[in-house]
């Protein structure tokens, strides 16, 4: 429902010559409308992350989730993060952090969690080839953050196994040394509508987070991610 509805909406905006308005914020309206019409439940945007937000001790913005759908008892039933790849592009670190926040919610609430990424085919493919998104030294697929090429299950290690991703993970873990994070997460892509699209055509990808039964671990207990307490405020 999400990929079909959003790709139709994006291409409608293109037909109306409003592509300069397309952005992550601009996607909020159709996402909220689709969620509301299909669930009939309360849809909340910029929802404070129920696990990470209470732990934030700094003066900066507390971690949020783009959208959640709440049951009648206010339990999270659906959670969504989205990214628009346009004039500016999200970094692999931003995408991984979105996926990790979603995975925490999925495990805690047994919620359906989805990650959405949209933009032109050319820019989406450029992002998927960046260092950090995948291992560029690998001769195979390079253990990507997300599979754009197939609907196959894709597993991402969140421990120190993948050396090429350690720097990004260390930066993420620097503020959450005592939080128990899963050691892996997994996603599966929903089929995009325009798989044979031209470079300038707009595409919308949706991935669902899948249970991996991965164990939990605290970054502080890792020799690669541990940061001394005196240095954590500087991180």
Buried (B, 14 or more C-beta within 10 A) or exposed (E): EBBBBBBEBBBEBBEEEEBEEBEBEBBBEBBBEBBEEEBEBBBBBEBBBBBBBEEBEEEEEEBBBBBBBBBEEEEBBBBBBBBBBBEEBBBBBEBBBBBBBBBBBBBEBEBBBBBBBBBBBBBBBBBBEBEBBBBEEEEEEBBBBBBBEEEEEBEBBBBBEBEBBBEBBBBBBBBBBEBBBBBBBBBBBBEBBEEEBEEEBBBBBBBBBBEBEBEEBBBBEBEBBBBEEEEBEEE
